Amino acid sequence: MNAWIVGLVGMSVSMQLQAGVTEFGAGLDQSVWRLTADSQIECRLEHPIPGWGTGAFVTRAGRKINLDFELSGLRQQAQTQTVSLGSMPPSWRPGLAGRDISQIRFFKQFDGLVDGQTAWTMLDELESGRMPTFQYRDWYRQNRAVRVSLSSVNFRVKYQAFMDCLNGLLPYSFNDIAFSVLTYDKNSDRLSAASRRRLAMIGEFIKADSTIDVVVIDAYSDSYGGRWPNQKLSEKRADAIKKVFLDLGLEEGKISVEGHGEKQHVASNETEEGRAKNRRVVISMGRSGAI
């Protein structure tokens, strides 16, 4: 019995070696791990699988801990089916048993996706020198069993770089700041303290994300004072925000600015609290990337 078969002991029936099974996985001299995204917005650790496609661990900026594993084949998934995910020992460690991790649904014409705790388990298995392995029936091969494995060879060095990247991610996502309402001190183009902090967050994200290509700035005033001075004050406020973005390196052609003066109040101007809400600038952002 060869070392590969020995490594299968303890796996469920769905993960046991079968006659005619087709194997995909990088050999000792083929195993490569690459950190293909290393920013405050996204970290991506990729592994080519010769003859099959690519696997990638991906985590993104956000308030919550997140990790996805994306299994992208050279051919699209031809059918929706349940896929067995297990952990296999490498062939040079005979006598170690394989083990089940999870049952996962792969969907027709979508990349395979593993998320949450299961994706973290896959990382742990790789770090310990084992091989996360998917087994399923391949429509392109007359529904014969196919096994796709991730190699742990050369994994650890890039894994440390990946974890360093994770520690540098921003603690908020694009959706958290894509629509922001900033407010101002009375009769001033100076932002309130909370809004200055919010603007700093937006600026930090813009510096890190080169895919942001639309920034719309709409500024408003309360109705205290004359209509014309209020119009000019709203324009001054909008221009001040525009300058912040220009100073960050955002191209002027990507920024749209308009001062609306006393128009479109969101609260009553009869109270100080209501006027404070009306003294505002609304920032809306869009981007071309799919991060």
HUDALIN-V618374 format. One record per helix or strand of 3 or more residues. SS is the DSSP state (@ for helix, = for strand). FROM is the first residue (numbers start at 1). TO is the last residue. If there is no record, write none. Layout:
SS FROM TO
SS FROM TO
This chain:
@ 3 6
@ 13 15
= 22 24
= 34 38
= 42 49
= 53 60
= 68 73
= 81 88
= 99 106
= 112 115
@ 116 127
= 131 138
@ 139 141
= 144 149
@ 155 167
@ 174 177
= 179 184
@ 193 208
= 212 220
@ 227 247
@ 252 254
= 255 259
@ 272 278
= 280 287
